[in-house]
Amino acid sequence: MKNVTLTVSGNRYEIKLEDSFADFVNADLKESGINLNTDNKPDKLLKAYLRLAKQAASYEDEIELLIETLDNL
């Protein structure tokens, strides 16, 4: 287990996650412009969430297309 720690509006949050998921979360937060060592504004966290939500929706569309393709074989 690893800790993911970030600060938003002066509040520090620390969450224990499985190692590989923690690595993914840390990398994605950094890629989204979230600073892990300094305070962040809530809008940055919202933008990071919306980025992942868009990615998840895109994956769902791709999965549906694959299922449809396989059904037509």
Sequence and secondary structure as in RCSB ss.txt:
>XXXX:A:sequence
MKNVTLTVSGNRYEIKLEDSFADFVNADLKESGINLNTDNKPDKLLKAYLRLAKQAASYEDEIELLIETLDNL
>XXXX:A:secstr
 EEEEEEETTEEEEEEE HHHHHHHHHHHHHTT  SSSEE HHHHHHHHHHHHHHHHHHHHHHHHHHHHHHT 
